[in-house]
Amino acid sequence: MSVLFIGLSGYSYPYVRVRCYGFADELRKRGVTASVLSFRDHLSGGLSELEMWDRGDGQKIAMNVRAAGRILRARPDLCYIQKIHYNAAAPYLLSRSGMAPFVLDYDDWDEGIECLFARRWLNRFFFGHERYADILKAVASGAKACVVSSRYLKERLSEYNSAVCLIPTGVDTGMFSPNPRRAGHEKVVFGWSGVVWGEMMLANVVFMLECFRRVAARLPGVALRIAGAGQLMTGVKEIISRDYRGLDIAITGWLPYERMPEFLGGVDVGLLPLIQKGNPWVEGKSPTKFFEYMAMGLPTVASRVGELSHIVSDGEDGFLAEGEDEFSERMGELAADADLRRKMGSSARNKAVGQYDIGALGLRLYAFLNRAGLC
């Protein structure tokens, strides 16, 4: 049995790192011939993530032609398409032409932020439709099975396919593990990592900054560290310089995956604000950063929304909160109580190891593909 995982982004981005490279590794451990075709890593010639999204239609077609050649040469028994961006075009068209069947891995509700072809007739050629909603329905319906990262996405895709399996985007708990704090470290450090890719994420970061301001006004000796990048990160820096001067806030910038445990090793409390309750992208999100916080043994304050409401046992391995008042109050509780931080962090670590380690998730995927007769 051979499975070819096909993703748009590269190893440096969590959805492809976990849901392509990580899952492929786990299937290989169980005797499956599994490999990865990353458009960024293998077909782009070293483009950045942003450049991958900014490709013109001609460049997208060229990558799909090369991808089709690789698929035809590899002759996999099954293609595993991660997300419906332009990386799905070649494998989906080949499947419609009688080539390898496919599984759709859908870890975000991407309608509105999809990256397909600018020319509508190209979407019609590759996918049979122009509108993303119709393309999603067609691809999900045509898949042998779908793998999703949240209950919200399972409910939505179950409208199109009867074989849908929930597998969160987890973490390598061996690489992400608790580190002792350096000697002489006195401040309680809050941490956030991510990509500020649009106005929605900018609003979440500004919400976090305002909550931190509230905590800092009541509790001296707190700090905020941000590791991230994105189109609007310059705007974040300007906002901090203009509106949060005098607070201990520092932006590390983008860090490669291998350095993220080092960054989180200097953090006491993880933060994950997602304030757009009811937004499909937020409701369907299974954030990799949250599992990394948990694996590092960090207590986290997260928004009471979507999949996070199912992951966090509120008050045991983290806090769930809504609005600035409650969010900042929970941040203050953790900043003021080292014992509470240790207790919650330990519970979070245990849950990450037991339920969200990449090995456990890979076993779940293998079992699901077996039950579906695909592996």
Number of C-alpha atoms within 10 A of each C-alpha: 11 19 25 23 25 27 29 27 25 23 18 16 14 20 26 23 20 23 28 27 22 23 25 22 19 21 21 16 14 11 11 16 16 23 22 21 24 23 23 22 18 15 16 19 9 12 15 14 15 12 12 19 17 12 16 13 15 10 13 20 18 13 20 20 14 15 23 17 13 13 20 14 9 13 15 22 16 21 27 30 29 25 24 26 18 22 26 23 24 21 24 24 16 17 16 16 10 8 18 20 21 27 24 26 28 25 25 22 22 18 14 9 11 14 19 20 21 12 11 12 13 17 19 14 12 20 22 16 18 19 13 20 12 13 18 22 16 16 23 26 19 19 21 20 22 26 27 27 23 25 20 20 25 22 14 16 22 15 12 18 18 13 19 25 22 22 23 26 27 30 29 18 22 12 13 23 20 20 14 7 12 9 6 6 9 10 15 21 20 25 24 23 25 19 16 21 14 13 11 13 20 19 17 16 23 15 19 22 20 15 21 24 21 18 21 19 10 10 13 12 13 22 20 25 21 18 18 16 19 18 13 15 21 11 13 18 14 11 14 17 13 9 12 16 10 8 19 16 22 14 17 13 16 17 16 10 13 11 11 17 19 13 17 27 20 18 24 26 24 28 24 23 23 24 23 16 14 11 13 17 20 21 22 27 23 26 22 17 20 27 27 27 32 31 30 27 31 33 31 28 28 25 22 22 22 22 20 22 16 12 19 21 16 16 13 15 27 26 24 22 21 16 13 16 11 16 25 22 16 21 24 19 14 23 23 13 11 13 10 18 21 17 16 25 27 21 19 27 25 17 20 26 21 12 15 25 22 24 22 16 23 25 16 17 20 19 14 20 18 11 11 13 9 19 18
